[in-house]
Amino acid sequence: MSYFRDKTQEYFLLDTRIENIFIHEFMATAPEGYLKVYLLALMHADLGVDISRKEIARHLTMDEEDVLKAWNYWEKMGLIRKHRKDPSDQFDYDIEFISLRQQMYGQMDSSQHEGDHQIGDNMSDPQIKGMISEIEQTTGRVFNSSEIREVISWLEDYRVLPEAIAYAFAYSVKKRRKTDIRYVGKIVKEWEAQGLGDVKAIEEHLGKLDRQNNMHRRVFQALGFSRNPTEEERRIMDVWFDEMNVPLDVVLDACKRTSGISSPNINYVNKVIQNWKKDGKLRGSKNPEGLSRQDIREYYRLLREKDEEEARKRQGEVYGKVPRVKEIDEELGGIGPELSRLIISDAVNKQEITEQLRNKEEALKMEKAFLMTDNGYEPDYMEVKYSCPICRDTGILDTGEACQCQKEITGEKVDKMISPKQ
């Protein structure tokens, strides 16, 4: 007598086994698209059914390039192994899913060792070491090995500098109060898509964005709107401020003209401004000194460069007079990488060592402050000193309005600042 059961032929009626280790350790930090690629391919692996990269991309409505990036990501995480069919074709390979249970509770396979060795090799790069250190200080926590691998992968996937990734974490914490790696990864990807690969370009972009948002907000407040502007409304307002160089106070005057209509709207304000332009009544394209807005923007940009250069000179002065301060800065820069190495170690007292390193960091900062004051320097002597601390030498307040310092700009000041650079 034999026993048998009917086999279900419909794939969607079957089950795919997901290891709990994957859910606990990797699912939360994995980018959403990469997670979909992993699960869809894992289902086909369990069924023994082939699925091509093109079919995965079509099924998940994503680009084939993103599927390739997903496999690079999971390979770095140590969850899959690539078996290349043709050594000359780096994109032609089969995927082997690695058992997490065997890795953690059995003998660790070579791919996991390679992943740890890869982290060690990357951490020998001073720039990457500094990036991880800065990120951990910004987020206030120690990253595990999988998180470090993911952050390092952005350098290749998004073609950005380490300083840009560290800046993305700082921006996310300060502006969005988020430290989630997936969220920060989306920010880095978005910046890369806009061609923003270094901190200077990112800061200029964000500064412009902040000013635009503030001016949009002021316009909507003047119109009595409590909602956010639509994309088209933002485009119209950006034309006023960026292309027509209409000052904010002139736009607010135009908004006042809507007080007599039943349904105030941006299009009505736009007609007022366009009519003023047609009749030659627009003012503000030049200030009383006859300077264009481009002249003023360039003046402030060069002024900030001057501020930063002076800060570097003050740092060199302090390092020359008090070499111990430089040693402390170097020691502080080394604490982050030391914490990172601790992550991938087998030390049973990781928490205790981490606390010791944090205490050491605090002690070094206190020693540095003492040395600075003891040698006649203010604790912030090496920091950037802006000529106008109110607008930080941007010429624009957080509200989007011109800073008071703009009224003190003269043609002579601008010529003196710009001419040496030409």
Steps between C-alpha positions, in 0.01 A plus 500: 500500500638845411408847616506814290344847475392708204767752402385860471582625152419869557813670633312772685327236716834372634717641780852645499705444815668812638757455777421691818861614510440685171186668637673604823842604371461615139140582408472830691814659353473373141383744230142415404578429134792272587278312745243436225767364266630265772158362591379454142819317397494293821148383415616386156805330654271299732280405203799410284375736230737727309430873480717746309618840614279657235195308626570606860525864391175480302313321780611756763472799263861604553811547284732206429786712635324511838471120496877478449553742787274286717715192440815703573338610825400147610843369404660762725260400776625142461154360417561385143788370290546576131600216266629658180427319176748698290803658677510772233139604569463644851120516468438138397470287814276268698397579858548262791309582820713438809354346816511756781449230761809317379701821503406594854475160665706280270828558325521849354548486123769675301270774370437625854873500568551692177235751611680561829835525321345750261387718791851480645654605167258789463557618856872536422405790272524821712206662319269203557616467861427865557160468332388212723634679807312819417179310425512315832561823690211665315254218565626429851526126449742233381424344161504124453694330221204473261424870539863591434502286186184668375631853561830419328309355202348844434845628403494273195127483432434875518849631409515750785783605730520372861449855628168518311373183671601631843325827418184308401483343847555838667228654283260214574554527876479881515221564252296180509596350838559166330798263513349211303750380240233442236380859536853642476572273203206654314638847572844405363341342191290811438805728532695280259216520248523881519877493448577601859810297586685726743411698811543843343252424221258342749514800736437744216207289382348466847554869573314593185228249581456639853476855370246394239289315756507795738394743228227264384377481859496879538297538179246241612469664841431832328227333294351334810573145382570230760589228247826426318546635147453270202788429261360747246460771766863446606611530138316833457647643822850382405468692172428818699794459735763326285437613144331839542697588819188645663570583868281334763351827619381578145335159475330557836371834369352312204336256741321790667322566170303176554316643801217616276431167330301207636753222426863616525739288293853492365390554141338832596819613675700389196286718274561799729876447489505442124299821447742693722787366293326594175433853627856536631385526858706211638779611729780327681705341222785721616574649841570870554869441422409370155609143584324208338377208707766286328769742623364473854482120491859478377609744771352283773641179349851642499446641849420151631811360329703770674343408837591134452856576392553718807372215718758267347776753571389530863506123528858495367594771751362301794660176382835677474482654845329212681590173321302304757176646358582347161574169672164515675317572171676201343414281799137610480500411130630153583238409757232442235703244301597330826132462582440363150772237541343407830174426323641220286708354781401207720552693824247394762524832681416727204264715705761561768771591248258727314426687822873537567554648154212745546647610835840541335341716230337726760826529696691599184246771419530641850881493480487681166274772642735543798811526277331756276400731785828445686691624193285807451257362243124482513372141476343577160805687364557248219137501385375704203427862598239662280501873437125493559405229752130568437495373139836315515620705205225391263324836489165326551310442823316178580178680410626548144538877544820693438723532805571843644866459400403528131430869553865550591633355173655753264642471152844558648460204736386274220783605268754444778365153568452387138790662316783298662319182398467593135 
